[in-house]
Amino acid sequence: NNSIVDAASINTLRFKNKIMVTINKVVNMIAIWGVLNLLFTFEKNLGII
């Protein structure tokens, strides 16, 4: 019985880990996009582009 509980908790941890990694990737993508967007806007305002 104990091993079943252990397996379930390991699966839950793995699942939570996958969610965290996914959220992390999305946040990173949004952050990178935001920085690129800011740079583009900044350069446009300066008239470089």
N, CA, C and O of each residue as an XYZ file, in Angstrom:
196
protein
N       0.839     -1.207      0.000
C       0.000      0.000      0.000
C       0.872      1.255      0.000
O       0.556      2.238     -0.670
N       1.954      1.215      0.744
C       2.842      2.364      0.831
C       3.441      2.714     -0.526
O       3.549      3.887     -0.881
N       3.833      1.679     -1.289
C       4.483      1.921     -2.572
C       3.530      2.582     -3.566
O       3.964      3.350     -4.424
N       2.241      2.288     -3.455
C       1.246      2.908     -4.337
C       1.153      4.401     -4.036
O       1.089      5.230     -4.943
N       1.146      4.727     -2.741
C       1.083      6.134     -2.330
C       2.335      6.861     -2.818
O       2.249      7.984     -3.313
N       3.506      6.217     -2.677
C       4.762      6.815     -3.127
C       4.731      7.087     -4.630
O       5.129      8.159     -5.087
N       4.254      6.102     -5.390
C       4.184      6.256     -6.849
C       3.264      7.406     -7.216
O       3.565      8.183     -8.122
N       2.150      7.516     -6.519
C       1.197      8.587     -6.802
C       1.811      9.947     -6.494
O       1.644     10.894     -7.262
N       2.519     10.047     -5.375
C       3.103     11.334     -5.008
C       4.235     11.706     -5.966
O       4.432     12.883     -6.264
N       4.979     10.706     -6.449
C       6.036     10.963     -7.429
C       5.418     11.472     -8.724
O       5.926     12.419     -9.325
N       4.323     10.847     -9.156
C       3.629     11.297    -10.368
C       3.112     12.718    -10.211
O       3.190     13.520    -11.143
N       2.580     13.031     -9.026
C       2.078     14.379     -8.759
C       3.213     15.382     -8.826
O       3.061     16.458     -9.403
N       4.353     15.034     -8.238
C       5.520     15.919     -8.264
C       5.987     16.149     -9.698
O       6.292     17.275    -10.089
N       6.038     15.067    -10.478
C       6.452     15.191    -11.878
C       5.501     16.096    -12.645
O       5.927     16.929    -13.445
N       4.208     15.924    -12.391
C       3.194     16.717    -13.069
C       3.346     18.193    -12.712
O       3.298     19.061    -13.583
N       3.531     18.467    -11.415
C       3.726     19.849    -10.965
C       4.996     20.425    -11.583
O       5.034     21.597    -11.958
N       6.030     19.602    -11.687
C       7.295     20.041    -12.268
C       7.099     20.428    -13.727
O       7.620     21.449    -14.175
N       6.340     19.607    -14.479
C       6.062     19.898    -15.888
C       5.326     21.213    -16.019
O       5.630     22.018    -16.900
N       4.348     21.437    -15.136
C       3.569     22.676    -15.175
C       4.487     23.865    -14.900
O       4.420     24.882    -15.589
N       5.347     23.729    -13.886
C       6.260     24.816    -13.548
C       7.196     25.132    -14.705
O       7.444     26.299    -15.010
N       7.720     24.084    -15.354
C       8.630     24.277    -16.484
C       7.903     24.982    -17.624
O       8.451     25.882    -18.260
N       6.667     24.563    -17.874
C       5.868     25.179    -18.942
C       5.610     26.646    -18.642
O       5.775     27.502    -19.511
N       5.201     26.939    -17.392
C       4.945     28.325    -16.993
C       6.216     29.149    -17.150
O       6.179     30.284    -17.623
N       7.346     28.560    -16.745
C       8.639     29.226    -16.842
C       8.963     29.586    -18.285
O       9.404     30.699    -18.572
N       8.738     28.626    -19.199
C       9.003     28.870    -20.617
C       8.141     29.993    -21.149
O       8.617     30.861    -21.881
N       6.856     29.975    -20.776
C       5.925     31.009    -21.244
C       6.356     32.374    -20.715
O       6.384     33.356    -21.458
N       6.691     32.429    -19.425
C       7.120     33.697    -18.813
C       8.380     34.216    -19.508
O       8.491     35.407    -19.798
N       9.331     33.309    -19.775
C      10.559     33.707    -20.461
C      10.263     34.253    -21.842
O      10.830     35.269    -22.243
N       9.375     33.587    -22.578
C       9.017     34.035    -23.918
C       8.381     35.419    -23.872
O       8.696     36.280    -24.693
N       7.483     35.632    -22.908
C       6.811     36.928    -22.771
C       7.841     38.002    -22.414
O       7.794     39.118    -22.931
N       8.773     37.648    -21.522
C       9.802     38.606    -21.105
C      10.681     38.993    -22.287
O      10.958     40.174    -22.494
N      11.118     38.011    -23.060
C      11.965     38.268    -24.228
C      11.207     39.117    -25.240
O      11.755     40.070    -25.795
N       9.937     38.767    -25.480
C       9.104     39.515    -26.421
C       8.951     40.957    -25.954
O       9.025     41.888    -26.756
N       8.739     41.137    -24.652
C       8.594     42.478    -24.088
C       9.846     43.315    -24.280
O       9.765     44.492    -24.630
N      11.013     42.704    -24.049
C      12.283     43.413    -24.206
C      12.491     43.799    -25.670
O      12.871     44.930    -25.972
N      12.238     42.846    -26.581
C      12.383     43.132    -28.010
C      11.439     44.251    -28.431
O      11.813     45.139    -29.197
N      10.221     44.199    -27.925
C       9.213     45.205    -28.241
C       9.662     46.583    -27.758
O       9.535     47.576    -28.475
N      10.190     46.629    -26.530
C      10.679     47.893    -25.972
C      11.823     48.444    -26.811
O      11.854     49.634    -27.123
N      12.770     47.569    -27.179
C      13.909     48.001    -27.993
C      13.431     48.555    -29.331
O      13.896     49.597    -29.792
N      12.497     47.840    -29.938
C      11.977     48.261    -31.240
C      11.306     49.630    -31.130
O      11.530     50.510    -31.962
N      10.477     49.800    -30.089
C       9.776     51.066    -29.876
C      10.776     52.188    -29.624
O      10.629     53.291    -30.151
N      11.792     51.900    -28.814
C      12.822     52.875    -28.470
C      13.555     53.347    -29.723
O      13.750     54.544    -29.929
N      13.958     52.387    -30.555
C      14.684     52.726    -31.778
C      13.797     53.500    -32.745
O      14.258     54.407    -33.438
N      12.508     53.128    -32.784
C      11.569     53.833    -33.658
C      11.435     55.290    -33.222
O      11.399     56.202    -34.047
N      11.363     55.485    -31.898
C      11.222     56.836    -31.363
C      12.457     57.674    -31.649
O      12.355     58.882    -31.865
N      13.617     57.042    -31.652
C      14.853     57.769    -31.923
C      15.046     57.994    -33.416
O      15.892     58.788    -33.829
N      14.256     57.290    -34.223
C      14.350     57.463    -35.663
C      15.458     56.639    -36.283
O      15.891     56.923    -37.400
N      15.928     55.611    -35.569
C      16.985     54.754    -36.118
C      16.395     53.867    -37.218
O      17.027     53.624    -38.246
N      15.174     53.391    -36.977
C      14.516     52.531    -37.975
C      13.674     53.419    -38.895
O      13.027     52.918    -39.814
